[in-house]
Amino acid sequence: LLEMEIHVSSLFPEILAIIFNYLDVKGKGRVAQVCMAWRDASYHKSVWRGVEAKLHLRRANPSLFPSLQTRGIKKVQILSLRRSLSYVIQGMPNIESLNLSGCYNLTDNGLGHAFVQDIPSLRMLNLSLCKQITDSSLGRIAQYLKNLELLDLGGCSNITNTGLLLIAWGLHNLKSLNLRSCRHVSDVGIGHLAGMTRSAAEGCLSLEHLTLQDCQKLTDLSLKHISKGLNKLKVLNLSFCGGISDAGMIHLSHMTQLWTLNLRSCDNISDTGIMHLSMGALRLYGLDVSFCDKVGDQSLAYIAQGLYQLKSLSLCSCHISDDGINRMVRQMHELKTLNIGQCVRITDKGLELIADHLTQLTGIDLYGCTKITKRGLERITQLPCLKVLNLGLWQMTEDKVACWFYVIPPW
């Protein structure tokens, strides 16, 4: 048989496309400049599947959007906006994801000129830190983006309850909503989302992820609305919501679909609130009560009784001790991540209890735990599944080890 020399130029375009699929975005762009055959192969839609184009819209480029459409790119992030947003929408009629995060010069007027007809393909819209956006834009969004599933309004501080009413009226397919630091939002707005005002709006009853971080006007009434109307919710972030209290946890304890609850820096949450959560029907996999000053050892006992299925538990800077660890560890067989950084009452005894019983741990945060020594650390590093150990802010003394971040070797 004659030996045939196979050169890369002999490969079928379909084979080249498979090879190019393994390249990063820059690499895909570079191979397109090698020759016409490679350009044609690199423009195959399978090569660009799932890729998000990151664009600076500064001057007209007639070939930009036809090129993106040829490659099947349907996700766009605008890094800087010097042209009209309508330029993007007209150029990509089948756009699925539009990320405008940080486009500080985007206004209601600019968004209004872009959204003038239905865009059924658009599923994800990120307007976080677009600080000039107001309720007026939400009216446009609710009218023309009926199929939207993800809306990020984090840091849009001009949004009010009226805007949430518009969302509740028009975006019935919404699954994820971020309202971080929307300071004007109150219990009334959450009631709109949860369908408490059916005469005006049906509500966003398909919501699965809701971020209300730093919404300072919210009270326990919001939690009552959420528990009654948003029964599909899986992830709820209430961190830095100073207006919620232990009483609100009674409402959340009935949410059987809830997987992850973030109560970080909620100053009015105490052991009583954790008791309410543990006595309900919750099947939480993730709980964060870091920097809740009123959470102590009794909470760990409650968690062991009713929230023993947790896979991730964060207790940073809580008033817990070795005694609380002792009450908890024997029931927490599923726990994989434990964050107890800045819990300054934890000693080597607590680490020994963790090492003896939490054998499934893959990560532990001991940042600022100044009473643990090399002896306790050696016990922790013997955990069979441990991959990540954070030891930041240790005191530097002779019998203690100091390092910022330690990755357990695989052997």
Secondary structure as UniProt FT lines:
FT   HELIX           8..10
FT   HELIX           13..20
FT   TURN            21..22
FT   HELIX           25..31
FT   TURN            32..34
FT   HELIX           36..42
FT   HELIX           45..48
FT   TURN            49..50
FT   STRAND          52..57
FT   TURN            62..63
FT   HELIX           64..70
FT   TURN            71..72
FT   STRAND          75..81
FT   HELIX           86..91
FT   TURN            93..94
FT   STRAND          97..99
FT   TURN            101..102
FT   TURN            104..105
FT   HELIX           108..114
FT   TURN            120..121
FT   STRAND          124..126
FT   TURN            128..129
FT   TURN            131..132
FT   HELIX           135..144
FT   TURN            146..147
FT   STRAND          150..152
FT   TURN            154..155
FT   TURN            157..158
FT   HELIX           161..170
FT   TURN            172..173
FT   STRAND          176..178
FT   TURN            180..181
FT   TURN            183..184
FT   HELIX           187..193
FT   TURN            194..200
FT   TURN            205..206
FT   STRAND          209..211
FT   TURN            213..214
FT   TURN            216..217
FT   HELIX           220..229
FT   TURN            231..232
FT   STRAND          235..237
FT   TURN            239..240
FT   TURN            242..243
FT   HELIX           246..252
FT   TURN            253..254
FT   TURN            256..257
FT   STRAND          260..262
FT   TURN            264..265
FT   TURN            267..268
FT   HELIX           271..278
FT   STRAND          286..288
FT   TURN            290..291
FT   HELIX           297..306
FT   TURN            308..309
FT   STRAND          312..314
FT   TURN            316..317
FT   HELIX           322..328
FT   HELIX           329..331
FT   TURN            333..334
FT   STRAND          337..339
FT   TURN            341..342
FT   TURN            344..345
FT   HELIX           348..357
FT   TURN            359..360
FT   STRAND          363..365
FT   TURN            367..368
FT   TURN            370..371
FT   HELIX           374..380
FT   TURN            381..382
FT   TURN            384..385
FT   STRAND          388..390
FT   TURN            392..393
FT   TURN            398..399
FT   STRAND          405..407
//
